[in-house]
Amino acid sequence: MGKHFQILKLDATDSTNLYLRDLLRSENPLDYTVVVAEKQLKGRGQMGAVWQSKGGKNLTFSVLKIFYALSVQHQFVLNIAVSLAVIDALNEFSVPNVKVKWPNDIMSGSMKICGILIENVLKGDKVGHSIIGIGLNVNQTDFAELDKASSLKAITGHDFNLDELLQMILERIRFHFEGVEGKTVPQLLPAYEKELFRKDKPSTFTDVHGEMFMGYIRRVSPSGKLVLELEDKVFKEFDLKEVSLLY
């Protein structure tokens, strides 16, 4: 299996996504090139949040995926494929109660254990390539000021082999990317919605202005937006920057 992935292991880097981006500028890396960092100095979460990671205890890596026929309007298939791949891998390792918090944070119970950052480079109306960054908390057990963060070890009580985990995630990424360019978001949504954190449960959200409101996550739209049911059976779509789930 390993032979399909060109894996570059780095001691430390600012960000594996940035490293891959620089690599693309300077040479022609192969499809499925993977960059793994022992220590990531400046991991970025969605919208600039700093991702805290202790050297040698967690899995921090980025995967390059080159596309030829993936239309921009269906780019959410990537979020679906990567989220499901990570969930599959964690299920293989018997991590309990794994879900995806829209669009692509991976939860175990109500704790966040993995962040995914997908950066697409567009060519006209197609996605030319995608850099998929994954930060998974594995053997770190101390998350001082992050009350919603946890790790595989903190949850299960035992240590995990980082290389085995990496191989399993990569294997599942390859599986979920098989033929993904020919798929539409609606085709892939049922599998994704089945894994959706807090689906159909009364939840608290904040809007762009920080105002709190109640609603139910009902589904995800074909363009990847979150569809909430608010009071009086009003359904409303939200984009990534427009809503945040407090749970």
VEXDREN-2710 file (C-alpha; in Angstrom, 1 decimal):
% VEXDREN-2710
k/r/px/py/pz
1/MET/0.0/0.0/0.0
2/GLY/2.8/2.4/1.0
3/LYS/4.2/2.4/-2.5
4/HIS/1.4/4.6/-3.9
5/PHE/2.2/7.4/-1.5
6/GLN/5.4/9.4/-1.6
7/ILE/5.9/10.2/2.1
8/LEU/8.2/13.0/3.1
9/LYS/9.0/13.1/6.8
10/LEU/10.2/16.5/8.2
11/ASP/11.6/17.1/11.7
12/ALA/9.8/20.4/12.1
13/THR/8.0/22.8/9.7
14/ASP/5.8/25.9/10.0
15/SER/2.9/24.1/8.3
16/THR/2.7/20.9/6.2
17/ASN/0.2/22.6/3.9
18/LEU/2.6/25.5/3.3
19/TYR/5.4/23.1/2.7
20/LEU/3.4/21.3/0.1
21/ARG/2.4/24.6/-1.5
22/ASP/6.1/25.6/-1.8
23/LEU/7.0/22.2/-3.2
24/LEU/4.4/22.7/-5.9
25/ARG/6.1/26.0/-6.9
26/SER/9.5/24.5/-7.1
27/GLU/9.0/21.1/-8.5
28/ASN/6.4/18.7/-9.8
29/PRO/5.4/16.5/-6.8
30/LEU/3.4/13.4/-7.6
31/ASP/-0.2/12.8/-6.9
32/TYR/-0.7/11.6/-3.3
33/THR/2.6/13.2/-2.1
34/VAL/2.3/13.2/1.7
35/VAL/4.3/15.6/4.0
36/VAL/4.4/14.5/7.7
37/ALA/5.8/16.8/10.4
38/GLU/7.3/15.5/13.7
39/LYS/6.6/19.0/15.1
40/GLN/4.4/21.6/13.4
41/LEU/5.3/25.1/14.5
42/LYS/2.4/27.0/13.1
43/GLY/-0.5/24.7/12.4
44/ARG/-3.5/26.6/11.3
45/GLY/-7.1/25.6/12.0
46/GLN/-10.1/27.0/10.1
47/MET/-10.0/30.8/9.9
48/GLY/-6.7/31.3/11.7
49/ALA/-7.2/29.4/14.9
50/VAL/-3.8/28.1/16.1
51/TRP/-3.7/24.3/16.3
52/GLN/-1.8/23.2/19.4
53/SER/0.4/20.1/18.9
54/LYS/3.2/18.6/21.0
55/GLY/6.1/17.1/19.0
56/GLY/6.1/13.4/18.4
57/LYS/2.8/12.7/20.1
58/ASN/0.3/13.6/17.3
59/LEU/-0.2/13.2/13.6
60/THR/0.2/16.3/11.5
61/PHE/0.4/15.8/7.8
62/SER/-0.8/17.0/4.4
63/VAL/-1.7/15.2/1.3
64/LEU/-1.5/16.5/-2.3
65/LYS/-4.3/15.4/-4.6
66/ILE/-4.3/16.3/-8.2
67/PHE/-7.5/16.5/-10.2
68/TYR/-8.4/16.7/-13.9
69/ALA/-12.2/16.9/-13.9
70/LEU/-13.5/18.0/-10.5
71/SER/-15.8/21.0/-11.0
72/VAL/-15.7/23.8/-8.5
73/GLN/-19.4/23.5/-7.8
74/HIS/-18.8/20.0/-6.4
75/GLN/-15.7/20.7/-4.4
76/PHE/-17.6/19.8/-1.1
77/VAL/-17.1/16.2/-2.2
78/LEU/-13.6/16.6/-1.0
79/ASN/-14.7/17.5/2.5
80/ILE/-17.0/14.5/2.5
81/ALA/-14.3/12.1/1.2
82/VAL/-11.7/13.2/3.7
83/SER/-14.1/13.3/6.7
84/LEU/-15.4/9.8/5.9
85/ALA/-11.8/8.5/5.4
86/VAL/-10.7/9.8/8.9
87/ILE/-13.9/8.4/10.5
88/ASP/-13.3/5.0/8.8
89/ALA/-9.8/4.9/10.1
90/LEU/-10.7/5.8/13.6
91/ASN/-13.5/3.3/13.6
92/GLU/-10.9/0.6/12.6
93/PHE/-9.0/1.5/15.7
94/SER/-12.2/1.3/17.9
95/VAL/-12.3/5.0/18.8
96/PRO/-15.8/5.5/20.3
97/ASN/-18.6/7.6/19.0
98/VAL/-16.8/9.3/16.1
99/LYS/-18.7/12.0/14.2
100/VAL/-18.0/14.8/11.8
101/LYS/-18.8/18.3/13.0
102/TRP/-19.6/20.3/9.8
103/PRO/-17.7/20.9/7.7
104/ASN/-14.8/18.8/8.7
105/ASP/-13.8/18.7/12.4
106/ILE/-13.7/15.1/13.7
107/MET/-15.3/14.5/17.1
108/SER/-15.3/11.7/19.6
109/GLY/-18.3/12.2/21.8
110/SER/-18.4/16.0/22.3
111/MET/-14.6/16.4/22.1
112/LYS/-12.7/17.5/19.1
113/ILE/-9.9/15.2/18.2
114/CYS/-9.0/16.1/14.6
115/GLY/-9.0/19.2/12.4
116/ILE/-9.0/19.1/8.7
117/LEU/-8.0/22.1/6.5
118/ILE/-8.6/21.6/2.7
119/GLU/-7.1/24.2/0.4
120/ASN/-8.2/24.0/-3.2
121/VAL/-6.3/25.6/-6.1
122/LEU/-8.8/26.4/-8.9
123/LYS/-8.2/26.4/-12.6
124/GLY/-11.2/28.2/-14.2
125/ASP/-14.3/26.2/-13.1
126/LYS/-12.2/23.2/-12.1
127/VAL/-10.3/22.2/-9.0
128/GLY/-6.7/21.8/-10.2
129/HIS/-5.4/20.3/-7.1
130/SER/-6.1/20.2/-3.4
131/ILE/-3.8/20.3/-0.4
132/ILE/-5.4/18.4/2.5
133/GLY/-4.0/19.1/5.9
134/ILE/-4.9/16.8/8.8
135/GLY/-4.1/17.4/12.5
136/LEU/-5.1/14.4/14.7
137/ASN/-4.5/14.4/18.5
138/VAL/-3.2/11.0/19.3
139/ASN/-1.0/10.5/22.3
140/GLN/-1.0/14.0/23.8
141/THR/-3.0/14.1/27.0
142/ASP/-2.7/17.6/28.3
143/PHE/-4.8/20.3/26.6
144/ALA/-4.4/23.2/29.1
145/GLU/-6.8/25.8/27.8
146/LEU/-8.7/23.9/25.2
147/ASP/-11.7/22.5/27.1
148/LYS/-13.2/20.9/24.0
149/ALA/-10.1/19.2/22.7
150/SER/-9.1/15.7/23.5
151/SER/-7.0/12.9/22.0
152/LEU/-7.2/9.2/21.1
153/LYS/-5.1/8.3/24.2
154/ALA/-7.1/10.5/26.5
155/ILE/-10.3/8.9/25.3
156/THR/-9.3/5.3/25.1
157/GLY/-6.6/5.1/27.7
158/HIS/-3.9/3.6/25.5
159/ASP/-1.1/4.7/23.2
160/PHE/-1.3/4.5/19.4
161/ASN/1.3/3.9/16.8
162/LEU/1.5/7.0/14.6
163/ASP/2.7/5.2/11.5
164/GLU/-0.1/2.6/11.6
165/LEU/-2.7/5.4/12.0
166/LEU/-1.2/7.4/9.2
167/GLN/-1.2/4.4/6.8
168/MET/-4.8/3.5/7.7
169/ILE/-5.9/7.1/7.1
170/LEU/-4.1/7.3/3.8
171/GLU/-5.5/4.0/2.7
172/ARG/-9.0/5.3/3.4
173/ILE/-8.4/8.6/1.7
174/ARG/-7.4/6.7/-1.4
175/PHE/-10.5/4.6/-1.1
176/HIS/-12.8/7.6/-0.8
177/PHE/-11.1/9.5/-3.6
178/GLU/-11.6/6.6/-6.0
179/GLY/-13.8/8.0/-8.7
180/VAL/-14.7/11.1/-6.7
181/GLU/-14.3/13.3/-9.8
182/GLY/-17.4/11.7/-11.3
183/LYS/-19.5/12.1/-8.2
184/THR/-21.8/14.9/-7.2
185/VAL/-22.3/16.3/-3.7
186/PRO/-25.9/15.0/-3.5
187/GLN/-24.7/11.4/-4.3
188/LEU/-22.2/11.5/-1.4
189/LEU/-24.3/13.4/1.1
190/PRO/-26.3/10.5/2.7
191/ALA/-23.1/8.8/3.9
192/TYR/-21.8/12.1/5.3
193/GLU/-25.1/13.2/6.9
194/LYS/-25.2/9.8/8.7
195/GLU/-22.0/10.8/10.5
196/LEU/-23.0/14.4/11.2
197/PHE/-22.4/15.6/14.8
198/ARG/-25.6/16.8/16.6
199/LYS/-27.8/16.1/13.6
200/ASP/-31.5/16.5/14.6
201/LYS/-30.6/17.5/18.1
202/PRO/-31.6/20.8/19.6
203/SER/-28.3/22.9/19.5
204/THR/-27.1/26.3/20.2
205/PHE/-25.3/28.4/17.5
206/THR/-23.8/31.8/17.2
207/ASP/-24.2/34.0/14.1
208/VAL/-21.6/36.4/12.5
209/HIS/-22.5/39.0/15.1
210/GLY/-21.9/36.6/18.0
211/GLU/-25.7/36.4/18.7
212/MET/-26.9/33.1/20.1
213/PHE/-29.8/31.2/18.6
214/MET/-31.3/27.7/18.8
215/GLY/-31.8/25.3/15.9
216/TYR/-31.6/21.8/14.6
217/ILE/-29.0/20.6/12.0
218/ARG/-31.2/19.0/9.4
219/ARG/-29.0/18.4/6.4
220/VAL/-26.2/19.8/4.2
221/SER/-27.0/21.5/0.9
222/PRO/-25.6/20.5/-2.5
223/SER/-23.1/23.3/-2.3
224/GLY/-21.9/22.1/1.2
225/LYS/-23.8/24.7/3.3
226/LEU/-25.3/23.7/6.7
227/VAL/-29.1/23.7/6.6
228/LEU/-30.7/24.5/10.0
229/GLU/-34.3/24.4/11.0
230/LEU/-35.1/27.4/13.2
231/GLU/-38.3/28.3/15.0
232/ASP/-41.6/28.0/13.1
233/LYS/-40.3/25.4/10.6
234/VAL/-38.1/28.0/9.0
235/PHE/-35.1/26.4/7.1
236/LYS/-32.0/28.5/6.6
237/GLU/-28.6/27.7/4.9
238/PHE/-25.4/28.9/6.5
239/ASP/-21.9/29.2/5.0
240/LEU/-18.8/28.4/7.0
241/LYS/-18.2/31.9/8.2
242/GLU/-21.8/32.6/9.0
243/VAL/-22.5/30.2/11.8
244/SER/-20.7/28.4/14.6
245/LEU/-22.1/25.5/16.7
246/LEU/-21.6/25.9/20.4
247/TYR/-22.9/22.5/21.5
END
